[in-house]
Amino acid sequence: MGRVSQAQAEENRRRVVDTASRLFREQGTQVSVADLMKTAGLTHGAFYKQFASKEALVDEATAHAFGELARRQTAGLAQYDGQREAAQRALIDAYLSVEHRDGPADGCPVAALATDIAREGGGPEARRVYTEGVADFAGFLGGDDQDGIVRLCTLFGALVLSRATKGSPLSEEILAAARTALTETA
């Protein structure tokens, strides 16, 4: 098989980063390179043409996931004509939904990657990107009389607990209680 064009190589890299971002949020950074590349529809050998190491991919995939989160926040503000409280409320409702609980691959990297980042599932760059992403998300959630860190911790904790208790009535009760607590003060 011949060499791929530079444009195709760039597209392949984007596909791998996007696939990794989704798989890492869904299954954790322990996903094997072979499984990742199979899911992306590429060969295992193609990985090493694109990335120096799996750690380098974790770094990029983490940045990609937080980029998606930032785009959602910006889109929410635009949808609500810059009305921060309305955008925050919509985000809280979506975050504390059964759909988000059941769809970690497309969900928040804060909740999905926390354990892996804490256990050094990525390198120093992934931790830096994660830390900045958490700070930015907390900043978005904050307001004149709202502490964004407290709101983020409530969202994060409720989502993680809801995922861990999925299949029981407690799971949806956790989501509803946190949503009520966060939107009563919004």
C-alpha contacts under 8 A as a table, 3 or more apart, distances in Angstrom:
res1	aa1	res2	aa2	distance
4	V	8	Q	5.93
4	V	9	A	6.19
5	S	8	Q	5.09
5	S	9	A	6.12
6	Q	9	A	4.98
6	Q	10	E	6.16
7	A	10	E	5.14
7	A	11	E	6.22
8	Q	11	E	4.95
8	Q	12	N	6.04
9	A	12	N	5.01
9	A	13	R	6.18
9	A	50	Q	7.99
10	E	13	R	5.07
10	E	14	R	6.24
11	E	14	R	5.08
11	E	15	R	6.15
12	N	15	R	5.01
12	N	16	V	6.20
12	N	42	L	7.96
13	R	16	V	5.10
13	R	17	V	6.18
13	R	50	Q	6.32
14	R	17	V	5.16
14	R	18	D	6.02
15	R	18	D	5.17
15	R	19	T	5.95
15	R	40	A	6.36
16	V	19	T	5.06
16	V	20	A	5.89
16	V	36	L	7.64
16	V	37	M	6.98
16	V	40	A	5.81
17	V	20	A	5.04
17	V	21	S	5.98
17	V	57	L	6.86
17	V	60	E	6.62
17	V	61	A	5.26
17	V	64	H	7.32
18	D	21	S	5.09
18	D	22	R	6.35
18	D	61	A	6.82
18	D	64	H	7.20
19	T	22	R	5.26
19	T	23	L	6.07
19	T	36	L	7.12
19	T	39	T	7.22
19	T	40	A	5.96
20	A	23	L	5.03
20	A	24	F	5.71
20	A	36	L	6.49
20	A	57	L	7.61
20	A	58	V	7.61
20	A	61	A	5.90
21	S	24	F	5.37
21	S	25	R	6.26
21	S	58	V	7.95
21	S	61	A	4.53
21	S	62	T	6.44
21	S	64	H	6.64
21	S	65	A	5.86
21	S	105	A	7.67
22	R	25	R	5.27
22	R	26	E	6.16
22	R	65	A	7.91
22	R	104	P	7.88
22	R	105	A	4.40
22	R	106	D	6.23
23	L	26	E	4.93
23	L	27	Q	5.60
23	L	28	G	6.89
23	L	29	T	7.85
23	L	31	V	7.35
23	L	36	L	7.52
23	L	105	A	6.13
24	F	27	Q	5.29
24	F	28	G	4.24
24	F	29	T	4.84
24	F	30	Q	7.72
24	F	31	V	6.97
24	F	105	A	7.54
24	F	112	A	7.75
24	F	113	L	7.26
25	R	28	G	5.78
25	R	29	T	7.89
25	R	104	P	5.80
25	R	105	A	5.04
25	R	106	D	7.59
25	R	107	G	7.34
25	R	108	C	7.92
25	R	109	P	6.35
25	R	112	A	4.78
25	R	113	L	6.01
26	E	103	G	7.74
26	E	104	P	5.06
26	E	105	A	4.49
26	E	112	A	6.95
27	Q	30	Q	7.53
27	Q	31	V	6.72
28	G	31	V	6.36
28	G	112	A	7.53
28	G	113	L	6.86
28	G	116	D	6.52
29	T	58	V	7.12
29	T	116	D	6.39
29	T	121	G	5.91
29	T	122	G	7.62
30	Q	121	G	7.46
31	V	35	D	6.73
31	V	36	L	6.68
32	S	35	D	5.26
32	S	36	L	6.14
33	V	36	L	4.99
33	V	37	M	6.03
33	V	44	H	6.85
33	V	47	F	7.58
33	V	54	K	7.27
34	A	37	M	5.29
34	A	38	K	6.12
34	A	43	T	7.81
34	A	44	H	5.29
35	D	38	K	5.08
35	D	39	T	6.16
36	L	39	T	5.19
36	L	40	A	6.24
37	M	40	A	4.88
37	M	41	G	6.10
37	M	42	L	5.15
37	M	43	T	5.93
37	M	44	H	5.64
37	M	47	F	7.05
38	K	41	G	4.98
38	K	42	L	5.76
38	K	43	T	6.59
38	K	44	H	7.33
39	T	42	L	7.66
42	L	46	A	6.63
43	T	46	A	5.30
43	T	47	F	7.24
44	H	47	F	5.63
44	H	48	Y	7.87
45	G	48	Y	5.88
45	G	49	K	7.19
46	A	49	K	5.22
46	A	50	Q	6.70
47	F	50	Q	5.36
47	F	51	F	6.08
48	Y	51	F	5.19
48	Y	52	A	6.22
48	Y	53	S	7.24
49	K	52	A	7.87
51	F	54	K	7.16
51	F	56	A	6.37
51	F	57	L	6.46
52	A	56	A	6.35
53	S	56	A	5.23
53	S	57	L	6.71
54	K	57	L	5.01
54	K	58	V	6.22
55	E	58	V	4.97
55	E	59	D	6.23
55	E	121	G	7.86
55	E	122	G	5.39
55	E	123	G	5.95
56	A	59	D	5.08
56	A	60	E	6.40
56	A	122	G	7.97
56	A	123	G	7.79
57	L	60	E	5.06
57	L	61	A	5.90
58	V	61	A	5.07
58	V	62	T	5.93
58	V	121	G	7.77
58	V	122	G	5.50
58	V	123	G	7.76
58	V	126	A	6.60
59	D	62	T	5.33
59	D	63	A	6.37
59	D	122	G	6.34
59	D	123	G	6.92
59	D	125	E	5.79
59	D	126	A	4.38
59	D	129	V	7.71
60	E	63	A	5.12
60	E	64	H	6.09
60	E	126	A	7.65
61	A	64	H	4.88
61	A	65	A	6.16
62	T	65	A	5.17
62	T	66	F	6.33
62	T	109	P	7.49
62	T	126	A	6.11
62	T	129	V	6.91
62	T	130	Y	6.93
63	A	66	F	5.22
63	A	67	G	6.02
63	A	126	A	7.41
63	A	129	V	6.01
63	A	130	Y	7.64
64	H	67	G	4.97
64	H	68	E	6.34
65	A	68	E	5.17
65	A	69	L	6.46
65	A	108	C	7.70
65	A	109	P	5.96
66	F	69	L	4.91
66	F	70	A	6.19
66	F	109	P	6.43
66	F	129	V	7.90
66	F	130	Y	7.61
66	F	133	G	5.91
67	G	70	A	5.11
67	G	71	R	6.20
68	E	71	R	5.08
68	E	72	R	6.27
69	L	72	R	5.13
69	L	73	Q	6.37
69	L	108	C	6.80
69	L	109	P	7.78
70	A	73	Q	5.09
70	A	74	T	6.25
70	A	137	F	7.77
71	R	74	T	5.06
71	R	75	A	6.02
72	R	75	A	5.02
72	R	76	G	6.02
73	Q	76	G	5.03
73	Q	77	L	6.30
73	Q	87	A	7.68
73	Q	91	L	7.82
73	Q	140	F	7.59
74	T	77	L	5.17
74	T	78	A	6.25
75	A	78	A	5.01
75	A	79	Q	5.99
76	G	79	Q	5.03
76	G	80	Y	6.29
76	G	87	A	5.14
76	G	88	Q	7.96
76	G	90	A	7.64
76	G	91	L	7.53
77	L	80	Y	5.26
77	L	81	D	6.08
77	L	82	G	4.65
77	L	83	Q	6.35
77	L	84	R	6.24
77	L	87	A	5.40
78	A	81	D	4.97
78	A	82	G	5.64
79	Q	82	G	7.55
79	Q	87	A	7.68
80	Y	83	Q	5.40
80	Y	84	R	7.64
80	Y	86	A	6.37
80	Y	87	A	6.01
82	G	87	A	7.78
83	Q	86	A	5.57
83	Q	87	A	6.34
84	R	87	A	5.11
84	R	88	Q	6.00
85	E	88	Q	4.99
85	E	89	R	6.07
85	E	186	A	6.60
86	A	89	R	5.11
86	A	90	A	6.23
87	A	90	A	5.16
87	A	91	L	6.15
88	Q	91	L	5.03
88	Q	92	I	6.09
88	Q	140	F	7.73
88	Q	141	L	6.26
89	R	92	I	5.05
89	R	93	D	6.16
89	R	183	T	6.49
89	R	186	A	7.05
90	A	93	D	5.12
90	A	94	A	6.20
91	L	94	A	5.11
91	L	95	Y	5.86
92	I	95	Y	5.01
92	I	96	L	6.00
92	I	155	L	7.52
92	I	179	R	6.74
92	I	182	L	7.62
92	I	183	T	7.74
93	D	96	L	5.40
93	D	97	S	6.27
93	D	179	R	6.65
94	A	97	S	5.26
94	A	99	E	7.92
94	A	100	H	6.83
95	Y	100	H	5.89
95	Y	101	R	7.89
95	Y	108	C	7.96
95	Y	155	L	7.23
95	Y	159	L	7.72
96	L	100	H	6.80
96	L	101	R	7.25
96	L	155	L	7.03
96	L	158	A	7.51
96	L	159	L	6.51
96	L	175	L	5.26
96	L	176	A	7.41
96	L	178	A	7.58
96	L	179	R	6.34
97	S	100	H	5.33
97	S	101	R	6.27
97	S	175	L	6.78
98	V	101	R	4.94
98	V	102	D	6.02
98	V	172	E	7.21
98	V	175	L	7.95
99	E	102	D	5.18
99	E	103	G	5.93
100	H	103	G	5.00
100	H	104	P	6.48
100	H	106	D	7.88
100	H	107	G	6.04
101	R	104	P	6.56
101	R	159	L	6.30
101	R	162	S	6.87
101	R	163	R	5.78
102	D	163	R	7.35
103	G	106	D	5.92
103	G	107	G	6.17
104	P	107	G	4.54
104	P	108	C	7.05
104	P	112	A	6.57
107	G	112	A	7.46
108	C	111	A	5.91
108	C	112	A	6.30
109	P	112	A	4.87
109	P	113	L	5.41
109	P	114	A	7.65
110	V	113	L	5.83
110	V	114	A	5.86
110	V	130	Y	7.40
110	V	133	G	7.74
110	V	134	V	6.52
110	V	156	F	7.24
111	A	114	A	5.60
111	A	156	F	5.65
111	A	159	L	7.30
111	A	160	V	6.59
112	A	115	T	7.64
113	L	116	D	5.35
113	L	117	I	6.01
114	A	117	I	5.30
114	A	118	A	6.02
115	T	118	A	5.05
115	T	119	R	6.14
116	D	119	R	5.08
116	D	120	E	6.17
116	D	121	G	4.56
116	D	122	G	7.27
117	I	120	E	4.99
117	I	121	G	5.12
117	I	122	G	5.98
117	I	126	A	7.24
117	I	127	R	6.09
117	I	130	Y	7.68
118	A	121	G	7.30
120	E	123	G	6.23
120	E	127	R	7.90
122	G	125	E	7.50
122	G	126	A	5.31
122	G	127	R	6.91
123	G	126	A	5.37
123	G	127	R	6.48
124	P	127	R	5.08
124	P	128	R	6.13
125	E	128	R	4.99
125	E	129	V	6.13
126	A	129	V	5.13
126	A	130	Y	5.96
127	R	130	Y	4.98
127	R	131	T	5.98
128	R	131	T	5.13
128	R	132	E	6.19
129	V	132	E	5.19
129	V	133	G	5.99
130	Y	133	G	4.99
130	Y	134	V	6.13
131	T	134	V	5.18
131	T	135	A	6.25
132	E	135	A	5.06
132	E	136	D	6.06
133	G	136	D	5.07
133	G	137	F	6.04
134	V	137	F	5.14
134	V	138	A	6.11
135	A	138	A	5.14
135	A	139	G	6.09
135	A	149	I	7.96
136	D	139	G	4.93
136	D	140	F	6.25
137	F	140	F	5.05
137	F	141	L	6.30
137	F	148	G	7.81
137	F	152	L	7.41
138	A	141	L	5.04
138	A	142	G	6.13
138	A	147	D	7.96
138	A	148	G	4.33
138	A	149	I	4.99
138	A	151	R	7.36
138	A	152	L	5.76
139	G	142	G	5.20
139	G	143	G	7.97
139	G	148	G	5.68
139	G	149	I	7.68
140	F	143	G	7.83
140	F	148	G	7.01
141	L	146	Q	7.68
141	L	147	D	7.56
141	L	148	G	4.58
141	L	149	I	7.72
141	L	151	R	6.61
141	L	152	L	7.00
142	G	145	D	7.70
142	G	146	Q	4.99
142	G	147	D	5.03
142	G	148	G	3.64
142	G	149	I	7.38
142	G	151	R	7.54
143	G	146	Q	4.75
143	G	147	D	6.82
143	G	148	G	7.12
146	Q	151	R	7.75
146	Q	186	A	7.78
147	D	150	V	5.47
147	D	151	R	6.36
148	G	151	R	5.00
148	G	152	L	5.98
149	I	152	L	5.05
149	I	153	C	6.05
150	V	153	C	5.10
150	V	154	T	6.17
151	R	154	T	5.10
151	R	155	L	6.22
151	R	182	L	6.92
152	L	155	L	5.04
152	L	156	F	5.95
153	C	156	F	5.06
153	C	157	G	5.85
154	T	157	G	5.23
154	T	158	A	5.98
154	T	178	A	6.77
154	T	182	L	7.96
155	L	158	A	5.31
155	L	159	L	6.09
155	L	178	A	7.09
156	F	159	L	5.26
156	F	160	V	6.14
157	G	160	V	5.27
157	G	161	L	6.02
158	A	161	L	5.22
158	A	162	S	5.88
158	A	174	I	5.99
158	A	175	L	6.00
158	A	178	A	6.33
159	L	162	S	5.04
159	L	163	R	6.10
159	L	175	L	6.94
160	V	163	R	5.15
160	V	164	A	6.18
161	L	164	A	5.02
161	L	165	T	6.15
161	L	171	S	7.17
161	L	174	I	7.35
162	S	165	T	5.18
162	S	166	K	5.85
162	S	170	L	7.48
162	S	171	S	4.29
162	S	172	E	6.69
162	S	174	I	6.04
162	S	175	L	6.56
163	R	166	K	5.08
163	R	171	S	6.95
164	A	171	S	7.77
165	T	168	S	5.93
165	T	170	L	6.59
165	T	171	S	5.05
166	K	169	P	7.98
166	K	170	L	7.86
166	K	171	S	5.22
166	K	172	E	7.92
167	G	171	S	7.00
168	S	171	S	5.71
168	S	172	E	7.85
169	P	172	E	5.88
169	P	173	E	6.38
170	L	173	E	4.86
170	L	174	I	6.05
171	S	174	I	5.35
171	S	175	L	6.70
172	E	175	L	5.07
172	E	176	A	6.18
173	E	176	A	5.13
173	E	177	A	6.03
174	I	177	A	5.23
174	I	178	A	6.18
175	L	178	A	5.38
175	L	179	R	6.07
176	A	179	R	5.07
176	A	180	T	6.11
177	A	180	T	5.19
177	A	181	A	6.17
178	A	181	A	5.02
178	A	182	L	6.09
179	R	182	L	5.25
179	R	183	T	5.97
180	T	183	T	5.33
180	T	184	E	5.85
181	A	184	E	5.63
181	A	185	T	6.99
182	L	185	T	5.79
182	L	186	A	6.45
183	T	186	A	4.77
